[in-house]
Amino acid sequence: MSSLVLHEFHEGAGARFAAVNGLEVVEHYGDATAEHAALVRTAGVVDLSFRSRVCLVGADRERFLNGQVTNNVKTLKTAEGCYAALITAKGRMQSDLNIYRLESELLLDFEPGLTSTVIERFEKYIIADDVQAVDVRAHYGLLSVQGPRAEDVIREFEPGLELPAHPLSFRQLAGSPLGEVYVARHARAPVSLPLTADARPLTGFDLFVPVANLEQAAQRLLAAAKAINGRACGWTALETARIEAGIPRFGVDMDESNLAPEAGIEDRAISYSKGCYIGQEVIARIRTYGQVTRTLTGLRLADGLSPLPAKGDELSKDGKMAGCVTSALASPAFKANIALAYVRREVNQPGAELTLRTAAGESRVRLVPLPFAADDLAG
């Protein structure tokens, strides 16, 4: 297992570790419930340095990447970003990507353990192009601040910084002693909680920090978070909030068997007005001639259900296979058992009831729209 750069730093804070795709992550710091509460009530600081980071450099980088991914890279200005999928010629997903346009390179942030897959895919299509794909994970770490008071943490961390306003837009810290740091607006777990009069919507920021200064940056972020009753948070808390937000994760809720429109990322990840890219014909055909046969949706599971369903557990309607579960959770935010699942189009209607079959037996589930909302989960 490849260890985090800040392993000793986290260990000193009481961290317990786990692995995601062979990369070390902080599982929790002893109280995953309190960490989740920070993510949805104040602010949490998460070390995401285990994620993959690749830069594309060379004169043809923009044109090349635009021909590889589902979203429009050419329209990005410097300091802007977009979300996209990398798909095969048959339209199947190989990865999802957060793409950032820097002044002289394109930075890609994606799931851990996929660096070789993504670079090999690019090199397959680089023929006479002036493009190089460079693994930069050893040079840059990734720290994330998530929660309704994430902006307060960033303002304390870097007073005077003009915060990026739009999703995946970013700012570079000018003259920072931490070196070339990029701060991107990225809400990784925007749970749809009912807002009170004094509550704030959930937001978040990712910070790409030179590895040499990563510990110093983590210390400053944690000090700013603790000043507003925030804390360091681990993978368990972040995954809990992600599922509550109804956001699919590649490798769990979507994989090489999925077409991008099945996973509910179409509005964020696919441009239908850009030029050609690998797999475009399949995606365009789906849009023009018909819909996908299954789509990702939410499930309201039975109260008291134990154990919760595992990935792959089947759903049925009138004795016929109707879908399968990908992620399940006893949600602390909604006080309800919920799940993400692929359900066949003909039965995929909010409010519809299906039968869930697990190792513990059968139970009834109700389909609810994504993102999850308290009103939809009531009852």
Steps between C-alpha positions, in 0.01 A plus 500: 500500500638840398512723809382857528772765503354628828467156661689595817314831525164321489619222729593760758143631481359154580428387146397148407592401147340298222563443128309616193614337177833417663563855623509593868223725633410628844194295588414711806657672800307301759153651461359472148158619620639829630708537184190461284320757714780747434471447123130584499481752787829695510809398302727199466854471363571185299831380356422381147862466392441132418295605195657496154641819348628519143608806301482527122769724352598585144369731228220259399375420851167681471405364159611151596308484829189645339502203265521258793234612750125559499503866607624807313855587602548761227256743660692506828690816582808500721393443864184314395417131519239244406388148583517234227504131426766303315323234295587227250400489134201291616395771743604317818659699780870471583511781755340825600721809521513847650685708240671831581650735244824649632702752304730246334350162585180310564467343845285188539375380840336156518450184703801327661663204332407605145812694402645223283164435333449865410857564383502180291171605343642838404826353366299264280361800313804730507648454155649819356360724772720723715356367828650333804304353792693541826417341835534788750364331815852485647539875454161633609277399789126561521326634810126566507280715722132406493196633682270801533781705656773395258524857371580622852785249523650610168472869591686434824754282320573766237362843600423720202465216251223559248312173526420323173130550430404217266528121536850377407629854447816574696745760621877481533646637821730787406833516683400236752775353723333167423606527138279453193165421668170477312166537679202358306132521589382141517212383718569127529203422727222760464236324710150647444418575862207726592646845565401701807500878498862519612630194313724507195503269197776242492800589289864401478849578374788286380857620550781369281815555706868421430590186696789676672252740666207264543533454876523873561187554290315223686592653837372844393174361360436294812564798727251706297243219508533439874443871564142454374447156662609311191749213498710257300280245324567159350381300203209340684338835576556633149358185339196522727435859391562413134235229501260731684559753220414232243830538315627184325866403541694331224593147600200471732186646341630512144769302321611357166161336453316834503409749232543852634127593462405205721689644798309826527803714411372606158420862591839555664729294281374494141501773235279432198626804308875432492697332225586134463646290780555131563162338567295799381303298246360273769407786732337696216305192388363448850379859509352497149339160472423380846571501869724275703337186640595579860591805706639575844237596756448523873338245728326544833571177685297353782565632849686252717635312200810305607734432347473769233517377140837431341613614158327283241199400710202466268176690465192350341148597392227237475765231513706648217853640532476879520842619614780478756643698789839674477533682837294489821511701819329563833492876447576714806390815315157369396450247783403241240643198318578598141674353197608574145392248238463443128137439411351407165328782313154343487467487880714801592240745630521696828279336757503158333557206732735211427613189682856493630664162542802476732677226690263573790184456290254726317367846580314781327676814374366823355658689210586864570660763273860616530633696671344363818269742683340474842144533368547213253642273771228565759279210599 
